Amino acid sequence: MLGNLFKPKWLHKDAKVRIQAVQGLAGDSVELIKLAQTDPDMGVRSEAITRLSHLPTLIQLGHGATPLADRARQRVIILAATDHHHDTLLADVFSWLQNPALLTSIARDSERGVKLRRHALEQLNDQNLLFEIASNDASKEVQYLAATRLHDLEKLKLLDKQHGKTNKRLRQLLKERIDQEQHAQQLQQRIANLCDDAESLGKRSTWAQEKTRALTLQQRWQETVRHASTAHQTRFDTAIQAFQQQLSVYETEQTQRAEQQAQQVAEQARIAAEAAALAEQQAQAAREQQEQMQQAQAQARQQRQQQQAQQSEVQQHLHQALQTLEAHLEAERYGEAIDQHQNLLQTLKETANLPAGERAFFQRRIQMLTPYIRELQDWRRWGTDQARKQLIETAENLRTDDALDPQERAKQVQTLRNEWRKLSQMEPGQQRALWKAFDANVTAAYEPSKQHFTEQAQQRQAHLEQRNALCAQLEALHAETDWDNADWRSLQNHINQFRKQWKEAGTVGHKDWKIINDRFNAVIDLLDVPFKAEREHNWQEREQLVAEAQALLEQTDTAQAIEDAKNLQAQWHITLPSRPADEQRMWKQFREPIDALFARSREERQQQRHERDAHLAETARLEAEKRQRELEQQQQKRAEWDALIAQGISNKSAATDPDTQQANQTAGEKLCLQLEILLDLETPAAFQKARMEYQLAQLSESMLTRRELQSPTTQALPLLKQWYALGGMAEEAARVQVERIEKIQERF
């Protein structure tokens, strides 16, 4: 029971007393922290948490789903508005701080940690507040973060006007954000215009044009629907449905009206057709009779004119042919003369309506030239026979020449046949006797070429089938590929392999080549579309990474910039490479700012090492000086103690009267009791009763408070000096007190 009397209230067994004691404890005192953490009574812990101002402890207690954790989190929210020393810890538990006023306060306060302010800014949508921070904050990093949350186009433009020339990174961000917001506004305006246009459908009488306009609007809507709000989507769908209902009603009415009109027209047409048919029959009979008479007269006139024209034309032709024959003979063109003589005889024979006088004239002239023509024919026949025999001999030699290339063999066979055909035209009636021998030889000579060409045709067909199979595989690849989740490198390798197989495939027929080549080019062009889009998309992503890497150079926090650079490096992926020169140029642009950052980091670390070494050296010097001063102080203190002890011993042995000795003895015993109680030392048995009476008499809240505020040795030192200052006392009493004081001195 007496133990509780001398313990502080916060250690009392009664929980109610401990709760009352909480009110007197400092908010960050060790006692209050201990109560909040370990007190067995939940009420005491709850009250301690309510009074606690030590954020690290509160954050530690705030993890969990207990009522005490809730109380700790609420206390953290209260203290977070004024505690600027633990922003790093608050950033780690930012999810607790979901209080709009607190978030606004943190975002505004330039003395708060950047990481905590970044979290607060990410939760804010107040455009005026964000603009104020982006305009006036002392940290460029915070300005940049606030600018990323701005959506008000006018504020973005004003911010660009204010800081665009002084902050390169912010200027680049604002340019992008302004472009994005302008594009977003234009897109929303376009969506609103589409809704307006959709709602205006059906208000004109030109339904065909309105139907076409509706299809156009739906197509344009599909291009922007992913950016439309729910209200715009509902508005557009409602307008289209209303128009379609109106259009359906209009088309139904038009169909019914058209059917009625068609029935009326059909009936009128039937009646008119019957009347017209009767009239037409009568008129047709008259016209036919008249036409027959006119045709008969015209045919008679035409026949007479044709006969006269034919006679005149035949006579002129015969005269020209006769003159041509005589000209050939005079010019010694005997082959042409023989051919012309035959043509002239044949024409004269086929002409039936030639006047008798003209026919007799031509017959006399032809008979005069016939003996000379026959002599020329005999000579030509002999020459052509010799030429045919020479061709037969050449064909036999060609037939037995096994070393000749099939292409060259076929060419020579064709040449021989062309020569034979020319001779046949010269003497068509004299070739039959030699033709069989010539034809047998050239046919046999052509047989190896024919077999060669057949094999080539089979190979070309096989090559065509192979190329068709490649095209089919490419078409299947395009149709079966999930282009939204494509493995681009694997697809590129497949297509390159197909291209290689296409180049290695053999030749095909000339007629088939255009068709199969167009098919291959078409599917390659089709595959190139997603590849080109992905290549451009990947290039743009990496251009953005390059811009972000270059912007890192403006960050003042090099460590954070290095972490951001590592994140950018992790995001650098090449799905489809562009030209090697372009890839090398972009990679160089990406690496240069990152390398500069790492170089800056090395320089800063080196500078920090120099500063740390200098600081350690300075600290060591100061510690050495401090130890020297402490040593000197200890020596001085020891000298003072020695002098004090010597003076105390001298005082105790001084001769005084009995009353003074008794007073000094009583004061000395009281001082010894106080010192033993303060320093928690054992009191000799003879003085135990006096110690208990003293403790009961001196117990008070003020004494406990002083003990809590000062260390025992600090409180004991003045008492010890008072004892040394006491004068003489009885020898036995002085000896006993000196023994007690020596034990007390061991505590100093």
C-alpha distance (Angstrom), angle and dihedral (degrees) to the residues before:
residue distance angle dihedral
M1 . . .
L2 3.79 . .
G3 3.85 88.1 .
N4 3.84 90.8 65.1
L5 3.77 90.2 50.6
F6 3.79 92.7 61.8
K7 3.85 97.2 39.9
P8 3.83 121.5 91.3
K9 3.80 115.0 -101.4
W10 3.82 93.4 -111.9
L11 3.83 87.5 64.8
H12 3.84 93.9 47.1
K13 3.80 117.3 127.9
D14 3.80 91.9 -129.3
A15 3.83 110.7 84.7
K16 3.81 91.3 -151.3
V17 3.79 90.1 57.9
R18 3.81 90.7 49.0
I19 3.81 90.0 50.8
Q20 3.81 89.7 53.2
A21 3.83 90.0 47.0
V22 3.82 90.2 55.2
Q23 3.81 88.9 69.5
G24 3.80 90.7 63.5
L25 3.80 97.9 47.2
A26 3.79 123.8 97.6
G27 3.82 114.8 -107.2
D28 3.81 93.6 -117.1
S29 3.82 98.5 32.4
V30 3.77 120.9 132.8
E31 3.81 90.4 -123.6
L32 3.82 93.2 55.8
I33 3.83 91.6 46.0
K34 3.80 89.6 50.8
L35 3.81 92.1 50.1
A36 3.81 91.4 49.1
Q37 3.77 92.5 49.3
T38 3.80 106.7 37.7
D39 3.80 112.6 11.6
P40 3.83 109.2 128.5
D41 3.81 92.9 -139.3
M42 3.81 115.7 79.7
G43 3.78 91.6 -153.4
V44 3.80 91.7 56.4
R45 3.82 91.3 47.1
S46 3.80 91.0 48.1
E47 3.81 92.2 50.7
A48 3.81 90.8 45.4
I49 3.81 91.0 51.7
T50 3.80 89.6 50.0
R51 3.83 89.8 55.2
L52 3.84 96.4 37.1
S53 3.81 118.2 109.4
H54 3.83 99.1 175.2
L55 3.83 101.6 111.0
P56 3.84 98.7 -164.6
T57 3.81 89.8 57.4
L58 3.81 92.6 44.7
I59 3.83 91.4 50.2
Q60 3.80 89.8 49.4
L61 3.83 90.6 51.0
G62 3.81 92.4 43.9
H63 3.81 95.6 70.0
G64 3.77 111.4 97.6
A65 3.79 141.0 41.1
T66 3.81 100.9 -88.6
P67 3.83 127.4 114.8
L68 3.81 89.1 -110.9
A69 3.82 89.8 54.3
D70 3.81 89.1 50.8
R71 3.82 90.2 50.2
A72 3.82 90.1 48.9
R73 3.79 91.9 50.4
Q74 3.81 91.4 49.5
R75 3.81 89.3 50.7
V76 3.82 89.7 49.9
I77 3.82 89.7 53.9
I78 3.83 90.2 52.1
L79 3.81 94.4 47.9
A80 3.80 95.7 40.4
A81 3.80 90.5 75.6
T82 3.83 93.0 62.1
D83 3.83 105.7 22.7
H84 3.83 108.8 93.2
H85 3.78 96.7 165.9
H86 3.79 101.0 72.7
D87 3.82 102.9 43.9
T88 3.81 90.9 129.0
L89 3.82 90.3 59.1
L90 3.81 91.5 43.5
A91 3.80 90.0 52.9
D92 3.82 89.2 57.5
V93 3.84 91.2 54.7
F94 3.77 96.7 35.3
S95 3.81 91.3 132.8
W96 3.84 87.4 73.4
L97 3.80 93.7 58.5
Q98 3.81 98.8 72.0
N99 3.78 95.9 141.3
P100 3.83 115.2 124.1
A101 3.80 95.0 -146.3
L102 3.81 91.5 47.2
L103 3.80 92.7 47.7
T104 3.80 90.2 50.1
S105 3.80 91.0 49.4
I106 3.81 93.1 49.4
A107 3.79 92.8 46.5
R108 3.83 91.6 51.0
D109 3.82 97.2 45.0
S110 3.81 109.4 92.6
E111 3.82 90.3 -167.2
R112 3.80 92.9 64.4
G113 3.81 121.8 96.9
V114 3.80 116.4 -83.3
K115 3.80 93.5 -128.3
L116 3.82 92.2 52.5
R117 3.80 91.5 45.9
R118 3.81 89.8 49.5
H119 3.81 89.9 56.3
A120 3.81 90.8 47.3
L121 3.81 92.6 49.0
E122 3.80 90.7 51.4
Q123 3.83 88.5 60.9
L124 3.81 96.8 48.2
N125 3.80 125.7 94.6
D126 3.81 98.9 167.5
Q127 3.80 100.1 122.2
N128 3.83 93.9 -163.5
L129 3.79 92.0 52.8
L130 3.79 93.1 45.1
F131 3.80 90.1 49.3
E132 3.80 91.3 49.9
I133 3.83 91.5 51.8
A134 3.80 93.6 44.1
S135 3.82 89.6 50.1
N136 3.80 103.3 42.3
D137 3.79 111.0 19.8
A138 3.81 115.7 119.1
S139 3.82 93.2 -137.7
K140 3.80 115.8 78.7
E141 3.80 88.5 -158.5
V142 3.83 91.3 57.2
Q143 3.81 90.1 44.4
Y144 3.79 88.3 54.3
L145 3.82 92.9 47.5
A146 3.81 92.0 49.4
A147 3.81 90.8 48.3
T148 3.80 90.7 54.9
R149 3.83 88.7 61.2
L150 3.82 95.5 50.1
H151 3.81 116.9 107.7
D152 3.80 100.3 164.2
L153 3.80 105.0 106.5
E154 3.81 94.8 -155.6
K155 3.79 91.7 51.7
L156 3.79 90.8 47.9
K157 3.81 90.3 53.2
L158 3.80 92.0 46.9
L159 3.81 90.9 48.7
D160 3.79 90.3 50.0
K161 3.81 89.2 51.3
Q162 3.82 91.1 51.0
H163 3.81 101.3 43.4
G164 3.80 106.1 10.0
K165 3.80 93.1 102.3
T166 3.82 98.0 44.3
N167 3.81 103.1 43.4
K168 3.79 114.3 49.2
R169 3.79 95.3 -173.6
L170 3.79 92.4 47.5
R171 3.81 90.4 46.6
Q172 3.79 90.7 54.8
L173 3.81 91.6 47.9
L174 3.80 92.4 47.6
K175 3.79 91.2 49.3
E176 3.81 90.0 53.0
R177 3.82 93.1 43.7
I178 3.81 92.4 47.6
D179 3.80 90.1 49.8
Q180 3.80 90.3 47.6
E181 3.79 94.2 47.9
Q182 3.79 92.6 45.2
H183 3.76 89.3 49.6
A184 3.81 90.6 46.6
Q185 3.82 91.6 49.7
Q186 3.78 91.2 47.4
L187 3.79 89.2 48.5
Q188 3.81 92.5 49.3
Q189 3.80 90.0 46.7
R190 3.78 88.7 50.6
I191 3.81 89.9 50.3
A192 3.83 90.8 48.9
N193 3.81 90.5 48.6
L194 3.79 90.0 51.2
C195 3.80 89.4 52.2
D196 3.82 90.2 49.0
D197 3.80 90.9 48.9
A198 3.80 91.0 47.6
E199 3.81 91.2 51.5
S200 3.82 90.3 50.2
L201 3.82 91.7 57.3
G202 3.79 114.7 115.8
K203 3.79 95.6 23.3
R204 3.78 92.4 104.8
S205 3.77 127.6 67.1
T206 3.83 94.0 -129.2
W207 3.79 96.4 93.9
A208 3.80 95.9 169.7
Q209 3.80 90.9 55.8
E210 3.80 91.0 43.4
K211 3.81 90.6 52.8
T212 3.80 90.7 52.2
R213 3.79 90.4 46.0
A214 3.81 90.4 51.7
L215 3.81 91.5 53.7
T216 3.82 89.5 48.9
L217 3.81 91.8 49.7
Q218 3.82 91.5 49.3
Q219 3.79 90.6 51.0
R220 3.80 91.9 49.2
W221 3.81 89.6 45.7
Q222 3.81 91.2 56.7
E223 3.80 88.2 57.5
T224 3.83 92.0 56.9
V225 3.82 104.5 26.2
R226 3.82 94.5 102.5
H227 3.84 88.6 62.3
A228 3.81 95.8 46.1
S229 3.79 123.2 105.1
T230 3.80 122.3 -124.7
A231 3.81 90.4 -104.6
H232 3.81 92.5 53.1
Q233 3.81 90.9 45.5
T234 3.79 91.6 51.9
R235 3.81 91.6 44.9
F236 3.82 93.4 50.8
D237 3.83 94.7 44.4
T238 3.80 91.2 48.5
A239 3.81 91.9 50.5
I240 3.83 92.9 48.3
Q241 3.81 92.1 48.0
A242 3.81 91.7 49.2
F243 3.81 91.0 49.9
Q244 3.80 92.3 47.5
Q245 3.82 89.8 52.7
Q246 3.82 90.6 50.2
L247 3.79 90.6 46.2
S248 3.79 91.6 49.4
V249 3.82 91.1 52.0
Y250 3.82 90.7 47.2
E251 3.82 93.5 48.3
T252 3.81 91.4 48.0
E253 3.82 91.2 51.7
Q254 3.81 90.9 46.1
T255 3.78 91.6 50.3
Q256 3.79 92.3 51.1
R257 3.81 92.2 46.0
A258 3.80 91.5 48.0
E259 3.80 91.3 50.4
Q260 3.80 91.4 51.9
Q261 3.79 92.7 47.2
A262 3.77 90.7 46.7
Q263 3.81 91.0 53.5
Q264 3.82 91.7 49.9
V265 3.77 93.0 46.6
A266 3.79 91.3 46.8
E267 3.81 91.7 53.2
Q268 3.81 93.2 47.2
A269 3.77 90.1 46.0
R270 3.80 91.5 51.2
I271 3.82 92.2 53.5
A272 3.78 93.1 44.5
A273 3.79 91.0 45.8
E274 3.79 92.3 54.3
A275 3.83 91.7 50.8
A276 3.77 92.5 44.0
A277 3.77 92.1 47.8
L278 3.80 91.7 55.4
A279 3.80 92.2 47.7
E280 3.75 91.3 44.8
Q281 3.77 92.4 52.8
Q282 3.77 90.8 54.6
A283 3.77 94.4 45.3
Q284 3.78 91.7 44.3
A285 3.76 92.3 56.7
A286 3.80 90.9 52.6
R287 3.77 92.8 45.7
E288 3.76 93.0 48.9
Q289 3.75 92.3 52.9
Q290 3.80 92.2 49.3
E291 3.79 93.0 44.6
Q292 3.78 91.6 52.1
M293 3.77 90.9 55.2
Q294 3.80 93.0 46.9
Q295 3.78 92.7 46.8
A296 3.77 91.9 52.1
Q297 3.79 91.7 52.2
A298 3.78 92.6 45.4
Q299 3.77 93.8 49.1
A300 3.77 91.3 52.2
R301 3.81 91.7 51.5
Q302 3.78 92.2 44.7
Q303 3.78 93.0 50.7
R304 3.77 91.4 52.6
Q305 3.79 92.1 48.1
Q306 3.79 92.5 47.1
Q307 3.77 92.8 49.8
Q308 3.77 91.6 50.7
A309 3.79 92.3 46.5
Q310 3.78 92.4 46.7
Q311 3.78 92.6 50.2
S312 3.78 91.7 49.7
E313 3.82 92.1 45.1
V314 3.83 93.2 47.6
Q315 3.77 92.6 48.5
Q316 3.79 91.6 49.4
H317 3.80 91.3 46.5
L318 3.81 92.4 50.3
H319 3.80 91.9 49.4
Q320 3.83 90.6 49.9
A321 3.82 91.6 46.8
L322 3.80 91.3 50.0
Q323 3.79 91.3 49.4
T324 3.85 90.6 47.9
L325 3.84 90.8 51.3
E326 3.79 92.2 51.6
A327 3.83 90.4 46.3
H328 3.84 91.2 52.9
L329 3.79 91.3 51.0
E330 3.79 93.0 48.7
A331 3.83 90.2 48.6
E332 3.85 90.9 46.9
R333 3.82 92.0 -120.6
Y334 3.76 91.0 145.5
G335 3.78 98.7 168.5
E336 3.80 92.0 54.0
A337 3.83 89.5 44.1
I338 3.82 92.4 54.7
D339 3.81 91.4 48.3
Q340 3.80 91.9 46.5
H341 3.87 90.6 49.5
Q342 3.81 90.6 54.0
N343 3.79 91.8 47.7
L344 3.79 91.9 49.1
L345 3.85 92.4 51.6
Q346 3.82 91.3 47.6
T347 3.80 93.3 48.7
L348 3.80 92.6 48.4
K349 3.82 90.1 49.1
E350 3.83 93.4 50.5
T351 3.82 94.6 47.1
A352 3.84 106.9 93.4
N353 3.83 104.7 168.7
L354 3.80 97.7 50.7
P355 3.84 113.5 131.8
A356 3.80 113.6 -104.0
G357 3.82 94.5 -119.1
E358 3.80 93.1 53.0
R359 3.81 92.8 45.7
A360 3.86 91.2 51.7
F361 3.84 90.2 49.4
F362 3.82 93.7 53.8
Q363 3.83 93.0 43.5
R364 3.83 91.5 54.7
R365 3.80 93.4 49.2
I366 3.85 92.7 47.2
Q367 3.84 92.2 48.1
M368 3.81 89.7 53.7
L369 3.84 91.2 55.6
T370 3.84 98.6 38.5
P371 3.90 98.5 87.6
Y372 3.81 91.7 52.2
I373 3.84 91.8 46.1
R374 3.82 91.7 50.5
E375 3.81 90.6 53.9
L376 3.82 90.4 51.2
Q377 3.81 90.8 49.1
D378 3.80 91.5 54.7
W379 3.82 90.9 54.2
R380 3.81 93.9 47.4
R381 3.78 92.9 47.3
W382 3.79 90.1 55.1
G383 3.83 91.7 49.3
T384 3.81 95.0 49.0
D385 3.80 91.4 48.6
Q386 3.79 89.6 54.4
A387 3.80 90.3 49.1
R388 3.83 91.3 49.6
K389 3.79 91.3 51.3
Q390 3.80 89.1 51.1
L391 3.82 90.0 51.8
I392 3.82 90.5 50.1
E393 3.80 90.6 51.7
T394 3.81 91.2 49.4
A395 3.84 90.2 49.7
E396 3.83 90.4 52.4
N397 3.82 91.0 52.1
L398 3.80 90.4 47.6
R399 3.79 90.2 50.4
T400 3.81 93.1 56.8
D401 3.83 96.6 43.3
D402 3.85 102.2 100.3
A403 3.82 95.4 171.2
L404 3.80 94.6 64.3
D405 3.86 118.4 113.2
P406 3.84 112.1 -109.3
Q407 3.80 91.9 -125.8
E408 3.80 92.6 50.2
R409 3.84 90.3 44.0
A410 3.81 91.3 53.7
K411 3.81 90.3 47.2
Q412 3.82 93.0 52.1
V413 3.84 91.7 46.1
Q414 3.80 89.3 53.6
T415 3.81 90.4 48.7
L416 3.82 91.5 52.3
R417 3.81 91.7 50.1
N418 3.80 91.3 49.5
E419 3.83 90.2 51.7
W420 3.82 91.0 49.2
R421 3.81 90.3 49.3
K422 3.80 90.4 54.2
L423 3.80 91.0 51.5
S424 3.81 89.9 48.1
Q425 3.77 90.0 55.6
M426 3.80 89.4 52.6
E427 3.84 94.9 48.1
P428 3.79 108.9 12.0
G429 3.79 94.8 167.8
Q430 3.80 98.8 52.8
Q431 3.83 103.8 53.7
R432 3.81 103.2 77.8
A433 3.81 95.3 84.9
L434 3.83 93.8 56.2
W435 3.83 98.5 30.1
K436 3.81 96.7 82.8
A437 3.81 93.1 53.3
F438 3.82 91.7 46.3
D439 3.81 94.0 45.6
A440 3.82 92.9 48.7
N441 3.82 92.1 51.2
V442 3.81 97.2 46.9
T443 3.81 91.7 43.3
A444 3.81 90.6 53.0
A445 3.80 90.7 44.4
Y446 3.83 91.1 51.9
E447 3.84 94.5 49.2
P448 3.90 95.9 88.3
S449 3.81 89.6 48.4
K450 3.78 90.6 48.0
Q451 3.81 91.4 52.9
H452 3.81 89.9 46.7
F453 3.79 92.0 51.2
T454 3.82 90.7 47.6
E455 3.80 91.0 54.5
Q456 3.80 90.2 47.6
A457 3.78 90.6 51.7
Q458 3.81 90.7 51.1
Q459 3.82 90.4 49.6
R460 3.80 91.7 48.8
Q461 3.80 89.4 51.1
A462 3.81 90.9 50.8
H463 3.81 89.7 48.5
L464 3.81 89.8 49.9
E465 3.81 91.0 52.7
Q466 3.81 89.8 48.1
R467 3.82 91.6 51.8
N468 3.82 91.4 46.2
A469 3.81 88.6 53.1
L470 3.83 90.6 51.6
C471 3.81 90.8 50.6
A472 3.81 90.9 48.8
Q473 3.82 90.9 51.2
L474 3.81 91.1 50.0
E475 3.81 91.6 48.5
A476 3.81 90.3 49.8
L477 3.80 89.8 48.6
H478 3.80 90.6 55.0
A479 3.79 93.9 46.0
E480 3.83 97.1 45.1
T481 3.82 99.3 42.0
D482 3.81 118.2 104.0
W483 3.80 95.5 -137.5
D484 3.82 92.8 -170.7
N485 3.83 90.0 61.6
A486 3.78 100.9 26.2
D487 3.82 125.3 157.1
W488 3.79 93.0 -134.0
R489 3.79 98.6 -173.0
S490 3.80 92.4 49.6
L491 3.81 90.7 47.4
Q492 3.81 90.9 48.6
N493 3.80 90.5 52.1
H494 3.82 90.7 49.1
I495 3.79 92.8 50.1
N496 3.81 92.1 46.1
Q497 3.80 88.5 52.2
F498 3.80 90.0 50.5
R499 3.82 90.1 49.8
K500 3.80 90.1 51.1
Q501 3.81 91.4 49.6
W502 3.82 89.3 48.4
K503 3.81 91.7 53.9
E504 3.79 91.9 46.6
A505 3.82 93.8 48.9
G506 3.82 113.7 105.3
T507 3.79 129.5 -110.7
V508 3.80 124.7 -72.9
G509 3.77 133.1 -159.6
H510 3.79 118.4 -67.4
K511 3.80 92.8 -117.6
D512 3.83 92.7 47.6
W513 3.81 95.5 45.7
K514 3.80 97.4 72.7
I515 3.82 93.1 50.0
I516 3.81 96.2 46.9
N517 3.81 93.6 40.4
D518 3.83 91.1 51.2
R519 3.81 89.3 50.1
F520 3.80 92.1 50.8
N521 3.81 93.1 46.5
A522 3.81 90.8 47.7
V523 3.82 94.4 54.2
I524 3.83 91.2 43.3
D525 3.82 89.5 51.9
L526 3.82 88.8 48.3
L527 3.81 91.1 52.0
D528 3.79 91.5 45.8
V529 3.84 91.4 62.6
P530 3.86 97.5 71.0
F531 3.80 90.7 35.0
K532 3.80 91.2 54.4
A533 3.81 91.3 46.5
E534 3.82 92.2 49.2
R535 3.80 92.0 45.7
E536 3.82 91.1 51.9
H537 3.83 91.7 44.1
N538 3.81 92.1 49.9
W539 3.82 90.6 46.0
Q540 3.81 91.3 52.2
E541 3.82 91.3 48.4
R542 3.78 90.8 52.8
E543 3.81 91.6 45.2
Q544 3.81 86.6 56.4
L545 3.81 89.5 50.5
V546 3.83 89.1 51.2
A547 3.82 90.3 52.0
E548 3.81 91.0 48.2
A549 3.82 90.7 47.7
Q550 3.80 91.1 51.9
A551 3.82 90.3 47.8
L552 3.83 89.8 56.4
L553 3.81 89.4 71.8
E554 3.81 88.7 70.5
Q555 3.79 94.0 57.1
T556 3.79 113.5 105.2
D557 3.81 93.1 -156.7
T558 3.79 100.2 78.4
A559 3.82 94.6 -176.6
Q560 3.81 91.7 54.3
A561 3.80 89.9 44.4
I562 3.84 89.6 53.2
E563 3.81 90.4 51.6
D564 3.80 90.3 48.6
A565 3.82 89.3 48.8
K566 3.81 90.5 53.0
N567 3.81 89.2 51.1
L568 3.82 89.6 50.9
Q569 3.81 90.2 50.0
A570 3.81 89.5 52.0
Q571 3.82 89.2 52.6
W572 3.83 93.5 51.6
H573 3.80 104.9 107.4
I574 3.80 128.0 156.0
T575 3.78 111.0 -152.1
L576 3.81 96.0 169.0
P577 3.80 118.5 9.2
S578 3.78 122.6 -137.7
R579 3.79 124.7 -146.7
P580 3.84 111.9 -35.0
A581 3.81 92.1 -120.6
D582 3.83 91.5 52.2
E583 3.81 92.0 45.4
Q584 3.79 91.3 50.3
R585 3.81 91.3 48.5
M586 3.83 93.2 49.6
W587 3.82 93.0 45.9
K588 3.81 89.3 51.4
Q589 3.83 90.4 50.9
F590 3.82 89.6 49.8
R591 3.80 95.9 46.6
E592 3.82 98.7 44.5
P593 3.85 97.7 70.6
I594 3.83 91.5 40.2
D595 3.81 91.7 50.9
A596 3.82 88.4 47.6
L597 3.82 89.3 52.2
F598 3.80 92.8 51.2
A599 3.81 89.8 47.0
R600 3.81 89.4 50.8
S601 3.79 89.4 48.1
R602 3.80 91.2 52.3
E603 3.79 90.4 49.8
E604 3.80 91.4 48.7
R605 3.82 91.7 48.3
Q606 3.78 90.0 49.5
Q607 3.80 89.7 48.7
Q608 3.80 89.9 47.6
R609 3.80 90.5 50.2
H610 3.79 89.8 51.6
E611 3.80 90.7 47.6
R612 3.82 91.7 45.0
D613 3.79 91.7 49.2
A614 3.80 90.0 48.6
H615 3.80 90.2 46.6
L616 3.82 91.8 48.5
A617 3.78 90.2 48.8
E618 3.79 90.9 48.9
T619 3.80 90.5 45.3
A620 3.80 91.0 50.3
R621 3.81 90.1 49.8
L622 3.78 91.7 49.1
E623 3.82 91.3 46.2
A624 3.78 90.1 50.9
E625 3.79 90.7 49.8
K626 3.79 89.6 46.2
R627 3.80 92.2 50.8
Q628 3.78 89.2 48.0
R629 3.79 90.8 51.1
E630 3.81 91.4 46.0
L631 3.79 89.9 49.4
E632 3.76 90.4 50.1
Q633 3.80 90.3 46.0
Q634 3.80 90.5 48.8
Q635 3.78 90.6 49.2
Q636 3.79 90.5 47.1
K637 3.80 90.3 45.4
R638 3.80 90.9 48.7
A639 3.79 90.0 50.4
E640 3.80 89.1 49.1
W641 3.82 90.3 48.1
D642 3.77 91.3 48.5
A643 3.78 90.7 49.1
L644 3.81 90.2 45.4
I645 3.81 92.0 49.3
A646 3.78 91.9 46.7
Q647 3.79 90.3 48.4
G648 3.83 90.2 47.1
I649 3.80 92.6 51.9
S650 3.76 89.9 46.9
N651 3.79 90.4 49.5
K652 3.79 92.7 49.4
S653 3.81 92.2 53.1
A654 3.80 94.7 47.5
A655 3.80 116.0 118.3
T656 3.81 112.7 -109.0
D657 3.78 137.4 155.5
P658 3.82 120.1 -84.6
D659 3.80 95.1 -106.4
T660 3.80 92.0 52.7
Q661 3.81 91.1 46.9
Q662 3.82 90.0 51.2
A663 3.82 91.6 49.1
N664 3.81 91.3 48.4
Q665 3.83 90.1 47.8
T666 3.83 92.1 51.0
A667 3.84 92.0 46.8
G668 3.81 91.0 46.4
E669 3.85 92.8 51.4
K670 3.83 90.0 49.8
L671 3.80 91.5 50.0
C672 3.82 91.1 48.8
L673 3.83 90.4 51.2
Q674 3.82 91.7 50.0
L675 3.80 91.9 48.2
E676 3.82 93.3 47.7
I677 3.82 91.2 49.0
L678 3.82 92.9 47.6
L679 3.80 93.7 46.7
D680 3.83 93.1 39.1
L681 3.84 92.7 -121.5
E682 3.78 126.8 155.0
T683 3.78 116.1 -98.3
P684 3.83 118.8 -141.0
A685 3.82 113.6 -99.0
A686 3.77 92.9 -111.8
F687 3.81 89.8 62.3
Q688 3.88 100.2 40.0
K689 3.80 93.8 99.8
A690 3.78 91.7 48.5
R691 3.84 89.7 49.6
M692 3.83 91.9 53.7
E693 3.79 92.6 47.9
Y694 3.80 90.3 48.5
Q695 3.80 93.0 49.9
L696 3.81 92.1 50.2
A697 3.78 91.5 47.8
Q698 3.82 96.1 45.9
L699 3.83 99.7 40.7
S700 3.86 109.8 121.5
E701 3.77 141.2 138.3
S702 3.80 91.6 -112.2
M703 3.77 91.5 56.7
L704 3.80 91.4 49.5
T705 3.79 90.3 48.8
R706 3.81 91.5 52.0
R707 3.79 90.4 49.6
E708 3.76 89.9 52.0
L709 3.81 92.9 49.7
Q710 3.85 98.7 44.8
S711 3.78 132.7 41.3
P712 3.84 117.6 -110.1
T713 3.82 93.6 -115.2
T714 3.81 90.6 51.9
Q715 3.80 91.0 52.7
A716 3.81 92.5 42.7
L717 3.81 97.6 52.7
P718 3.88 97.2 74.8
L719 3.81 89.7 46.8
L720 3.78 91.0 51.7
K721 3.80 91.3 50.7
Q722 3.81 89.4 50.2
W723 3.81 89.9 55.0
Y724 3.81 91.9 51.0
A725 3.79 89.3 50.8
L726 3.84 93.0 56.0
G727 3.77 116.1 110.7
G728 3.79 131.1 -128.3
M729 3.80 124.7 -38.5
A730 3.79 138.3 169.9
E731 3.80 113.4 -54.6
E732 3.82 95.4 -120.5
A733 3.76 92.7 46.2
A734 3.81 90.6 48.4
R735 3.81 91.3 50.6
V736 3.82 93.0 51.5
Q737 3.80 93.0 47.3
V738 3.84 92.2 46.6
E739 3.82 89.4 55.3
R740 3.80 90.4 50.8
I741 3.83 91.8 45.9
E742 3.83 91.5 50.4
K743 3.84 89.9 57.5
I744 3.81 88.7 48.1
Q745 3.83 91.5 50.2
E746 3.81 89.7 58.5
R747 3.82 88.1 69.7
F748 3.81 92.5 61.7
